[in-house]
Amino acid sequence: MPTNQYLQEYSGEQNLVEDITIEIIKGMGRDVIYVPRQYANIDRIFGEDIASKFTNSYPIEAYVDSWKGFNGTDIVNQFGIEVKDKLSLTVAKKRFEEIITASDPSITRPREGDLIYFPLSRSLFEINFVEHESPFYPLGKRYSYFLTCEMFSYSMEKIETGNTAINEIYDTSYRTFFDLMVESFSGGSAFYEGQRISKISGATGYGEIINWNKGASMLTINILSGTFSAGSTVYALGDTAGNYPQVTAYITGVTANPYRYMSYGPSKTLKGNNEDFEAERFNENVVPFDIKNPFSEGSC
């Protein structure tokens, strides 16, 4: 039997279904805030960008498909509490284009990696997957996006959206980095991200290199323990592959980095647990991972 020719991809019927979809979402959904991610330098191998940031936010309505509550579990491991809450949302395609695409034409659809702020639980979720074929083109048109989201794991992103509620999460979970002006290198002149750095004169200090600006001779570090000050010497271990030698450098100045980055977890408690672990790691109360043989007691 042939299909009804009056209901086949007819614009009037399509518009009716689209309007009903929007009306249902507006009537039965929740107000959320869409927070797009701005990339700076994407690692094409690991698919991450530690310099990405969130500076815009757009309020939009969404239907909550997670009717059983947040799917997922909270895990307690050696690094603290890992929150695995998940959230499923449906967003109308037309409304997304009217609110977000109209403001930023480069965002043509919800994107994996962008964030959703859910005011009901005052939490941030990261979009893991966007399904654009469910429902499967009723009357030959797409009307909505189905978003699968998971609790956002902070990783040094800069968040300054102008939204007070979102910035409040950031303000209670950030870590301030410091810039070190260095000179008088010995053993080499290059540092790398993630390299461990320690202070070998004056008060004890341990940290991790976040960025190395060779042209400006400036190290951006995350201080894990103690303090760093001008007039002292720092020592950085080389990598095990031999690509970077051990470096000793003299500090001529220390200033707070003007950018603040999200660090660990959605609360100060989680961040503190990780800080304690890192501090203990440098005090050699746990296995020192930077030696070649972890059972050598530090001799090799």
N, C-alpha and C positions, 0 to 999 in steps of 0.2 A: 504494500500500500504506500503511495507517495506521501511525503510529509506535507503539512499544511503550508501552502505557498504564502499565506498572509502573515505567518509568524516566522518566516525565514529571513533573518538578518534585516529586519525592517527597523529603520532608525527610530520610529515612534515607539515601538515596543521595547527597543533597547534602552531608550531614554527613560521609559517607565520603570523598567527593572532597576536601572541605575539609581533613579530617585528613591525607589523603595529601599534599596540597599543602604543608601545614605541615611534615610529616615530611621531605619531600624538601628543602625549604629549610633545615631544621635540619641535615640530614645532609650536604648538598652545598654549602651556602651559607657565608657569612662573617659574623662579628659586625661590625656597624657601629653608629654612634651618630647618632641623629636629633636635629638641633638646630633647633628652631622659631624663626622670626624674630618679634620683637615690634615692631610698627609704632607710630610716634609721630605723624608728620605726613606723610601720603602726598601726593606731587604727582600730582594726577589727570591732568595732561597728559602728563608723562614717565614716570609709573608708578614713581617712586623715592622713597625716604625716607632722607635722610642721617642722620636721628636714630634709625633703627631699631637694635635691639640683640638680642643673643643671650645669654640668661641661664639657659636650661634645656637639659638634654641627656637623651636616653633611649636606652639600649642596646637594639638589636633585631637579629634575624638577617635576612639578605637574600641572595637568590641572585644571583650575578654573571653577567649575561648577556653581558658583554663578554669573551668567551672568547679573542678575539685580542689582548687587552691593551687599554690605553687608546687609544680611537680619537680622532684629532685630531692636531694638529701644534703645535710650538713655533716661534714667529715672533720674529725679531730685527728690530726697527724702530728708529726714531729715539728712541723713548721707553724702550728697553731690551728685555727679554725678555718676550714675551707667551705665556703657557702656555694652550694650547687643548685639554688633555686632556679626554676625555669618558668617562663611565661609565654603564652601563645596569644597573639592579638590578630584581629582583622582590621585593616585600614582601607577605606574607600579610595579607589584610584583617582577619581575625579577630585575629591577633597584634598588628596595629597598634592596633586598638580596645582590646585588653586592656592594652597597655602605655602608649600615648600618650593615646588618647581618655579612658581611665579617669582619667588624671592631670590632663588639661586638656580638658574637654568641648567647648571651642570648636574644637578641632582634630579634625574628624571624618574626615579623610583626609589623606594626604601633600599638602603644598601647594607650589606653585611659589614660589620665593624662599627656602624653608627650606633648611637645609644638611644634608649627609651627611658625617660624618667617617669616612674609610676607613682603618682602622688599618694595613692591609697596606702602604700607601704613605705613611702618616702625612700625609695631605692632606685638605683640605676641598673638597667639591663642592657646587655649588648646583643645586637641582632646577629644571630648565627646563620640563619638561612631565611630567604624570602621565596615563598611559593607563589607563583603568579598564574598557575593553571588550576586552582581549586577555589570555587567551582569551575568546571571545565567549559568555559566560554558559552554561557547560556545565551541563546539567540545570536551567537557568533561574535560576542564582545566580552572583554575582560572588565570586571567592575570593581575588583578588590584585590588586596595583597594579604597573604597569610604570613605573619611574622613569627618565627621561632626564636625566642630570646633566652639568654641565660644571665644570671647575676654577673655584673661587670667586675672583672678582676683588674684592679688598678695597676698600672705599670709605668709610672713616671709621666703620664700625660698631663699637659697643662689644661686646666678647665677654668675658663673665665667666660661664662655664657651670658652674664648679665641677669640671670635668673637667681633670685635670692635663695630659693630652696635648694637648687642644684649646687650653687657655690657654697652653701653651708656644709654639704657633704664633703666637698673639696677642702674647705677651710679646717675641718676637723680631722683630715686624714692625709695631709700633705707633709712633705719633708723638704726643708730648705737645703739647697746645695751651696757650695762655696767655690769661688774661683781663686786659684793660686797662681800668682805670677812667679815664674821660676827662671833661673839662669844657672850658669856654671855647671853644665852637664858633665858627667863622667860615666864611662861605660856604655854610652849611647845617647841618642837625642830623641828617641821616639817612645811614646807611650801608646797604649791601646785601651779601648773601652772594656771595662770589667776587670782591669788589672788592679791588683791589691797594692796599696801604698801605705807606708808606715813612716813615722817620724823617728829619726835616729839621734836627735839632739834636743835637749830640753825636755819638756813634759811629753809623756807618752801619747801617741795619737795613731789611730788606724782609720783607713778609709778605702773607698773604691772609686776608681776613675770612671766618670760618666762621659766625659768628652775631653779631647786633646786638640787645642787650637795651636798648631805648630807655628803658624805665621805670627801669632800674637804671643807665643810662649806662655800660654795660659791653660792650666788644668782646671776642669770642673770636677769636683769630687763630692762624694757622699760620705760625710764623716760618720763612722760607725762607733768610734770610741775616742775619748779624749778631745784634744783641741790641736789646731794647727795655727802657727803664728809666724809673722815675718821674722827673718833672721835665723831660721832653723833649716835643717837639712832633711830631705825626704828620700826614701829609698823604695824603689818599685821592683818587684820580682819580674824576671823574664818569663816568657811562656815556655812550656815544655817542648814545643815544636822547634824552638830555636829561632823563630821569626823575629822575636824582639829580645834584645839583651837586657840584662839587669841595668837599671838606671839610677844614678844618684844625682839629685839636683838641689839647688839652693833656693829657698823661698824669699822673695823680696816684698811680697804683699799678699794679703788675704782679704777678700771682700765677699759678702753674701751675694749669691747669684740672684739677679732680679726676677728670674722665673722660678715658680714653685711647682713641683711635680707631685702627682699622686704617687704614693708608694705602695704600701702593703694594706690590703684589706679595707673594709668599709668602716673601720673604727680605729680609734687610737689604741685600743687594747690589742687588736690584731697586729698593728704596726709595732707596738712595743715588744710583742713576742718575737717577731723577726729581728728586731734590733738586738734583743738579748742573745738570740742564737748567733748573730753575726759577731757580737762582742766576744762571746765565749769561744767562737771559732778562732779569733785572733789571740786569745789567751791560751790556746792550745789545750782547752779542756775537752775538745772534740777532735776527731781525726783531722789532721792538717792536709787538705786536699791538694796543696800546691807542691808536695814532694813527690818524687817518682815512685817511691815504695811506701805506701801508707803504714806498713808494719815495721818500718826501719827505725821508729822512734825519732824521726827527724834527721837521721845521719845521712840520708841520701834521697 
